[in-house]
Amino acid sequence: MPALKTQSVPAVDRAFTILEMLAKSKRGLAISEIVRNLQLPKSTTHSLMLTLERRGYLHRSAHTHRYIFGLRFFSLANLVVAGIELRDRAAPMLRALMRTSGLTVHMAILEQCDVVLVDKVEPARITLLGRTGFRSFKTQ
């Protein structure tokens, strides 16, 4: 990797490292786990987590004291996904595939080693097999 002329901001770099670590966690993370895994000072970690929590990007469970992503994070992610040109260009094809198959259609992109869901198109009606035969109900 070539040398960078402008240095990164250490606090921002640490915050993103914490967020990436949190994204890999299924149950959320406690500050002690982050401190231990990243070998950061507890006061620094607490300040970063508190800032992210106050901005709505993280939520701390009152019961478990673990941090998980907050609603603001999901709102931001949705804005990013909504702005993807590929999604708009693929929409007619997704709807056609959904109409042809009668099934829910997902579109995802590969981002390095991760799959990112970009869009989902669901049929207006889903048919379920009940005890007395087929029933339909509206999903929306």
N, C-alpha and C positions, 0 to 999 in steps of 0.2 A: 504494500500500500504506500503511495507516495506521501511525503511529508506535507502536512497541512500548514498553510501560511497563517491562518487564523485559528487560534485555540478554541476548543469547545468550552462551554460553560460547565464546570464540574457539577454544580447542583442540578442542572437540567439533565446532564448525562446520568447522574445517580437516580434521578426521578424516573427516567425512562428504563433504566436497568431494573428498578423496583417494579414498574408496571409490567415489564416483560416477564419477570419472575412470577408475578401475581397471575398473569394470563395463563401460565402453565400449571397453576395450582387448581385443584378441583374443589377444595374446601375453604379457600381463602388462606391468608397468612397472618400470623401474629408478628408484632414488631420484633420479638426475640428471635424468631425464625429468620427474618430478613437480616437482622444484625449478624447473626451467626453465619449465614450463607454468604453474605456479601462482605463481611468483615468491615462494616461501617460503624462509626461511633453511634451509640444509642441516641444521643441528643440530636445528631444530624438526621438520623432515620426518623425519629419522632417528628421533627420539624417538617420534613418533606411529606410524611404521611398526613400530618395535621393540615398542611396547606392543601394537599389534594382532596382531603375530606371536606374542608371548608368550601372549596370550589365545586363540590358535588361529584368529583371524579371517583372518589372512593367512599365506601360506607363501612363503618366499623360496627360489628354486631355487639350489642350491649350484653348479650349472653355469653358468647364465645370469645369476645375481644379480638376476633379475626377481621381482617380487612378483605373486602370484595369490591369489584367494580361498582361504581354508583351509576345512577340513571343519566347523569350528565355525560358520562363516557359513552353510553349507548346512543344518546342524542347526537353527539359529535360524530360517532361512527356512521350513523344513518345519513347524516349530511354528506359525508365523504362518499358513501356508496351511491347516494342519489345523484351525485355529480359525475359519476363515471359514464363517459360517452358510450362505451361498449354496451352498457345496460340498455340505453335508449335504442341503439341500433339493433340489438338482439330481441327486443320486446315483441315485435311482430312474429318472429320465428318461434319464440317461446309460447306465445298464445296459439299459434297454428299447431305446434306439437301437442299442447295440452288438449286442444279441440279434437285432434286426430286420435290421441291415446285415451282421452278421458281421465287422465291421471294428473296429479300435481307434478309440475316441472320445476326443477331447480337449475340455476346457472351459477357456477362457481369459477373462480380463477385461482391459479396456483401462484402464490406469493412466496418465493423462495421455497421453503419446505412445508408451508402451510396452505391449506385450502380455505379460501375466503368466499362465503356465500354472498353473491351479488344480487340475485333476484329469485323470486319464487312466484309462480303463477298457479293458482288453484282453480279447478272447475267450480262453477256456480252450484252444482248439485253433486252429491256423493251418494252412491247407492250402497246400502248395507244389506247383507243377508240376515234376515230375522228368522225367528222360529216359524212364522207363518208365511214366509216367502220374502220377496224383495220389498224394501221400503226406501223411499227417497226423502231426504230432508235438505233444506237450504243451509249452507254453511255461513253465509254472510248476512 
